[in-house]
Amino acid sequence: MLAEFDPSRPGKAFYDLGPLVGPLDGVSGDVLCCINNGQGPSVLLFGGVHGDEYEAQIVLRRLADAIRPEDVTGRVIIAPSINFPASETGKRLSPFDGQNMNRVFPGNPQGTPTEKLAAFATGSLFPAVDLLIDVHAGGRDVSVVPMVFGFTTPTSKVGEAALTDLMEAWGYDFVQHVEGIRETACGAAKEMNLASIEVEGGGGRLKTSELETMEGGLRRALARYGVLAGAPAPARFRGVHVTAGPEGQYVADAPGLVEHRVALGAQVGADDVVALVHPVAGADPAPRSIRAPTPGYVLRQTEHAYVARGQLIGNVGAPVR
């Protein structure tokens, strides 16, 4: 693997993230792939910002291996596990410093290992592309319905209409509208006038169907963006745009064992029973009913069977158009 990152190098090149970022307690790093084929759009895909979100690490490694330079118009940069210290231990947070990478952007090249990784992304990777695709999943704690959300500015190369078109090109059922957080990868990209899309979907145990859904969505979006040939053409968007604020969250009102009564992605009405919390003590087996706080679609569900009082069970997203 090459030691010095050069995004203009023609063809496909693989780099070791460790030496690019700097010494990280002897950990060598993980692969960074850059596929460059002349003029055209440019995109950065990375996964593993949270090390326990495994789906992207698999899918992006497959894409880095499968995409040929002749399939690309412009540039595709892929980092399957941008937070490789966390990914290599299967943990959400870095074992070096315990930091959440998605709360330290834009990072600090002289800071902690997590801050150094974020600084490398913002300082070396973001300037080389027109679009960031940050691929997440629910992690060990939560299952998330496949969905995307994005951010842009009036001076980004990918404007609001084009970004919406790209998000709908995923072919997912849900496009979520959220307020950005400045310290996330997408938040830092917005500060640099770089358009970004965050992908969600999966969580808990790895499922073949969810990996296929994630890869298919990425390939469709890259094709729509014009950077990748040979991908399936996006179908007309038939999904729904949703917003999911704190008002849509439902939590346990007592400790117990959760029984989900509706499927992830299901449409529910306000006050519908979405879960039961079964008691963990006493002779009375009667569960407590947990009801949807708002009408909409179930976007997230806990993967934990046992929940403490006040612990999140799921959340409902309300249609916005």
C-alpha positions as CSV (number, residue, x, y, z in Angstrom):
1,M,0.0,0.0,0.0
2,L,1.1,3.6,-0.7
3,A,2.3,5.8,2.1
4,E,1.5,9.3,0.8
5,F,-2.0,10.2,-0.1
6,D,-2.4,11.7,-3.6
7,P,-6.0,12.0,-4.7
8,S,-5.0,12.9,-8.2
9,R,-3.0,9.7,-8.8
10,P,-4.7,8.0,-11.8
11,G,-6.2,4.5,-11.5
12,K,-7.0,2.7,-8.2
13,A,-4.6,3.1,-5.3
14,F,-4.8,1.7,-1.7
15,Y,-3.3,3.5,1.3
16,D,-2.7,2.6,4.9
17,L,-4.7,5.1,7.1
18,G,-2.3,4.7,10.0
19,P,0.8,6.3,8.6
20,L,-1.4,9.0,6.9
21,V,-2.9,10.1,10.2
22,G,0.2,9.6,12.3
23,P,1.4,7.3,15.1
24,L,-1.6,5.8,16.9
25,D,0.0,3.6,19.7
26,G,1.4,1.2,17.1
27,V,-1.8,0.4,15.3
28,S,-1.1,0.1,11.6
29,G,-4.5,1.4,10.5
30,D,-7.0,0.3,7.8
31,V,-7.3,0.7,4.0
32,L,-8.1,3.9,2.2
33,C,-9.0,3.4,-1.5
34,C,-8.9,6.2,-4.1
35,I,-10.2,5.5,-7.6
36,N,-9.4,8.3,-10.0
37,N,-10.4,8.4,-13.7
38,G,-10.1,11.9,-15.0
39,Q,-12.5,14.8,-14.8
40,G,-15.9,14.5,-13.4
41,P,-17.8,14.4,-10.1
42,S,-16.0,13.3,-6.9
43,V,-17.3,11.6,-3.8
44,L,-16.0,10.3,-0.5
45,L,-17.6,7.3,1.2
46,F,-16.7,6.3,4.7
47,G,-18.0,3.9,7.3
48,G,-17.0,2.9,10.8
49,V,-17.2,6.3,12.3
50,H,-18.8,4.2,15.1
51,G,-16.9,1.0,15.3
52,D,-20.0,-1.1,16.3
53,E,-21.9,-0.1,13.1
54,Y,-20.7,-3.0,11.0
55,E,-22.7,-3.0,7.8
56,A,-20.9,-0.2,6.1
57,Q,-17.5,-1.7,6.9
58,I,-18.5,-4.8,4.9
59,V,-20.3,-3.0,2.0
60,L,-17.6,-0.3,1.5
61,R,-14.8,-2.9,1.5
62,R,-16.7,-4.8,-1.2
63,L,-17.1,-1.7,-3.2
64,A,-13.4,-0.7,-2.9
65,D,-12.5,-4.1,-4.2
66,A,-15.2,-4.3,-7.0
67,I,-15.2,-0.8,-8.6
68,R,-12.8,-0.6,-11.5
69,P,-11.2,2.6,-12.7
70,E,-12.9,2.3,-16.0
71,D,-16.3,2.2,-14.2
72,V,-15.6,5.7,-12.7
73,T,-16.0,9.1,-14.1
74,G,-14.2,11.5,-11.8
75,R,-13.1,10.2,-8.4
76,V,-14.3,7.9,-5.7
77,I,-12.6,7.7,-2.3
78,I,-13.6,4.9,0.1
79,A,-12.6,4.4,3.7
80,P,-14.5,1.4,5.0
81,S,-13.5,2.0,8.6
82,I,-12.4,5.6,9.1
83,N,-12.3,5.1,12.9
84,F,-10.3,2.0,12.6
85,P,-9.3,1.8,16.3
86,A,-12.9,1.4,17.2
87,S,-13.8,-0.8,14.3
88,E,-11.0,-3.3,14.9
89,T,-12.3,-3.8,18.5
90,G,-16.0,-3.8,17.5
91,K,-16.7,-0.9,19.9
92,R,-18.7,2.2,19.3
93,L,-15.9,4.4,20.8
94,S,-12.2,4.4,20.3
95,P,-10.3,2.2,22.8
96,F,-7.5,4.8,22.8
97,D,-9.4,7.8,24.2
98,G,-13.0,6.8,24.6
99,Q,-14.2,9.6,22.3
100,N,-17.2,9.5,20.0
101,M,-15.7,10.4,16.6
102,N,-19.0,11.9,15.4
103,R,-18.7,14.5,18.1
104,V,-15.1,15.7,17.6
105,F,-15.2,17.0,14.0
106,P,-13.4,18.9,12.5
107,G,-10.8,17.3,14.7
108,N,-7.3,18.4,15.8
109,P,-4.1,17.1,14.1
110,Q,-2.3,17.5,17.4
111,G,-5.1,16.1,19.5
112,T,-6.2,12.6,20.7
113,P,-6.2,9.7,18.2
114,T,-9.9,10.2,17.5
115,E,-9.3,13.9,16.9
116,K,-6.4,13.2,14.6
117,L,-8.5,10.9,12.5
118,A,-11.3,13.5,12.2
119,A,-8.7,16.1,11.3
120,F,-7.3,13.9,8.5
121,A,-10.7,13.4,7.1
122,T,-11.6,17.2,7.1
123,G,-8.1,18.3,6.1
124,S,-7.1,15.8,3.4
125,L,-10.3,14.0,2.3
126,F,-13.0,16.6,2.3
127,P,-11.1,19.0,0.0
128,A,-10.7,16.3,-2.6
129,V,-14.4,15.7,-3.2
130,D,-17.7,17.4,-4.0
131,L,-19.9,15.1,-1.9
132,L,-19.5,13.2,1.4
133,I,-21.5,10.0,2.0
134,D,-21.2,9.0,5.6
135,V,-22.6,5.5,6.1
136,H,-24.0,4.5,9.5
137,A,-26.2,1.8,11.0
138,G,-28.0,1.3,14.3
139,G,-25.0,-0.4,15.9
140,R,-25.4,-3.0,18.7
141,D,-28.2,-1.2,20.5
142,V,-30.7,-0.1,17.9
143,S,-32.1,-1.3,14.6
144,V,-32.8,1.5,12.0
145,V,-35.0,1.4,8.9
146,P,-33.0,2.1,5.7
147,M,-33.1,5.9,5.3
148,V,-31.0,8.8,4.3
149,F,-30.7,12.5,5.2
150,G,-28.5,15.2,3.8
151,F,-27.1,18.7,4.2
152,T,-25.9,21.4,1.8
153,T,-25.4,25.1,1.5
154,P,-26.1,27.7,-1.2
155,T,-22.4,27.6,-2.3
156,S,-22.0,23.8,-2.3
157,K,-21.3,22.1,-5.6
158,V,-24.3,19.9,-4.9
159,G,-27.3,22.2,-4.3
160,E,-30.5,21.5,-2.5
161,A,-32.5,20.2,-5.5
162,A,-29.7,18.0,-6.6
163,L,-29.2,16.6,-3.1
164,T,-32.9,15.7,-2.8
165,D,-32.7,14.0,-6.1
166,L,-29.7,12.0,-5.0
167,M,-31.4,11.0,-1.7
168,E,-34.5,9.8,-3.5
169,A,-32.2,7.8,-5.9
170,W,-31.3,5.5,-3.1
171,G,-34.6,3.8,-3.6
172,Y,-35.2,3.7,0.2
173,D,-38.7,4.2,1.7
174,F,-37.6,7.1,3.9
175,V,-35.8,10.4,3.5
176,Q,-35.4,11.9,6.9
177,H,-35.2,15.6,7.7
178,V,-33.0,16.4,10.7
179,E,-31.2,19.4,12.3
180,G,-27.5,19.0,11.8
181,I,-24.9,18.8,14.6
182,R,-21.8,20.8,13.9
183,E,-19.4,18.3,15.5
184,T,-20.5,15.4,13.2
185,A,-18.8,14.6,9.9
186,C,-21.8,16.0,8.0
187,G,-21.8,19.1,10.2
188,A,-18.1,19.7,9.6
189,A,-18.7,19.2,5.9
190,K,-21.4,21.8,5.9
191,E,-19.1,24.3,7.5
192,M,-16.7,23.7,4.6
193,N,-19.5,24.1,2.0
194,L,-19.3,20.4,1.2
195,A,-22.6,18.7,0.6
196,S,-23.2,15.5,2.5
197,I,-25.6,12.6,2.9
198,E,-25.8,10.3,5.9
199,V,-27.0,6.8,5.3
200,E,-28.7,4.7,8.0
201,G,-30.1,1.2,8.1
202,G,-29.6,-2.1,10.0
203,G,-28.2,-2.7,13.4
204,G,-28.1,-5.5,15.9
205,R,-27.2,-8.7,14.1
206,L,-25.9,-8.6,10.5
207,K,-28.4,-9.6,7.9
208,T,-27.7,-10.4,4.3
209,S,-30.8,-8.6,3.2
210,E,-29.7,-5.4,4.9
211,L,-26.2,-5.6,3.4
212,E,-27.7,-6.0,0.0
213,T,-30.1,-3.1,0.6
214,M,-27.2,-0.8,1.7
215,E,-25.0,-1.8,-1.3
216,G,-27.8,-1.4,-3.8
217,G,-28.7,2.0,-2.5
218,L,-25.1,3.2,-2.7
219,R,-24.7,1.9,-6.2
220,R,-27.9,3.6,-7.4
221,A,-26.9,6.9,-5.8
222,L,-23.4,6.8,-7.3
223,A,-24.9,6.1,-10.7
224,R,-27.3,9.0,-10.4
225,Y,-24.5,11.3,-9.3
226,G,-22.7,10.3,-12.5
227,V,-19.6,8.9,-10.9
228,L,-20.2,5.2,-11.4
229,A,-21.2,3.3,-14.5
230,G,-22.9,-0.1,-14.6
231,A,-25.1,0.4,-11.5
232,P,-28.8,-0.3,-11.4
233,A,-30.9,2.7,-12.6
234,P,-32.8,4.4,-9.8
235,A,-36.6,3.8,-9.9
236,R,-39.1,6.6,-9.4
237,F,-39.2,7.6,-5.7
238,R,-42.2,6.1,-4.0
239,G,-41.2,6.7,-0.4
240,V,-41.9,9.4,2.1
241,H,-40.1,12.3,3.6
242,V,-40.2,12.3,7.4
243,T,-39.0,14.2,10.4
244,A,-38.1,12.5,13.7
245,G,-37.7,14.7,16.7
246,P,-37.8,14.0,20.4
247,E,-41.6,14.2,20.3
248,G,-41.7,10.9,18.4
249,Q,-39.6,8.9,20.9
250,Y,-41.2,6.3,23.1
251,V,-39.5,5.0,26.2
252,A,-40.0,2.5,28.9
253,D,-42.1,3.8,31.9
254,A,-40.8,0.9,34.1
255,P,-38.0,-1.6,33.9
256,G,-38.9,-4.8,32.0
257,L,-38.7,-6.9,28.9
258,V,-39.6,-5.4,25.6
259,E,-42.0,-7.0,23.1
260,H,-42.2,-5.1,19.9
261,R,-45.8,-5.2,18.5
262,V,-45.1,-3.6,15.2
263,A,-42.4,-4.1,12.6
264,L,-39.7,-1.6,11.9
265,G,-40.9,0.8,9.2
266,A,-44.6,0.2,10.0
267,Q,-47.1,3.0,9.8
268,V,-48.8,3.7,13.1
269,G,-51.5,6.0,14.4
270,A,-51.2,8.2,17.5
271,D,-51.9,6.1,20.6
272,D,-51.4,2.7,18.8
273,V,-49.7,0.1,20.9
274,V,-46.2,-0.2,19.5
275,A,-44.6,-2.3,22.3
276,L,-45.3,-4.2,25.5
277,V,-43.0,-4.0,28.6
278,H,-43.3,-7.3,30.5
279,P,-42.5,-7.2,34.3
280,V,-39.3,-8.8,35.6
281,A,-40.6,-9.3,39.1
282,G,-43.7,-10.2,40.9
283,A,-46.6,-12.6,40.4
284,D,-48.6,-10.5,38.0
285,P,-47.6,-11.2,34.4
286,A,-49.6,-8.4,32.8
287,P,-47.4,-6.2,30.6
288,R,-47.5,-2.4,30.3
289,S,-48.6,-1.0,27.0
290,I,-46.3,1.5,25.2
291,R,-48.2,3.7,22.7
292,A,-47.1,5.7,19.8
293,P,-46.7,9.3,20.8
294,T,-47.4,10.7,17.3
295,P,-48.7,9.2,14.0
296,G,-46.1,8.2,11.5
297,Y,-43.6,5.5,10.8
298,V,-41.5,3.5,13.2
299,L,-37.9,4.4,12.2
300,R,-35.9,2.9,15.1
301,Q,-36.3,0.1,17.7
302,T,-34.1,-1.0,20.5
303,E,-32.2,-4.3,20.1
304,H,-32.3,-4.8,23.9
305,A,-34.8,-7.2,25.4
306,Y,-34.3,-5.7,28.8
307,V,-34.9,-1.9,29.3
308,A,-34.5,0.3,32.3
309,R,-37.1,3.0,33.2
310,G,-36.7,5.9,30.7
311,Q,-34.7,3.8,28.2
312,L,-35.6,4.4,24.5
313,I,-37.7,1.7,22.9
314,G,-38.2,3.3,19.5
315,N,-39.2,6.4,17.7
316,V,-41.8,7.4,15.2
317,G,-41.1,9.7,12.3
318,A,-43.9,12.0,11.0
319,P,-44.4,12.6,7.3
320,V,-43.5,16.2,6.2
321,R,-44.8,16.0,2.6
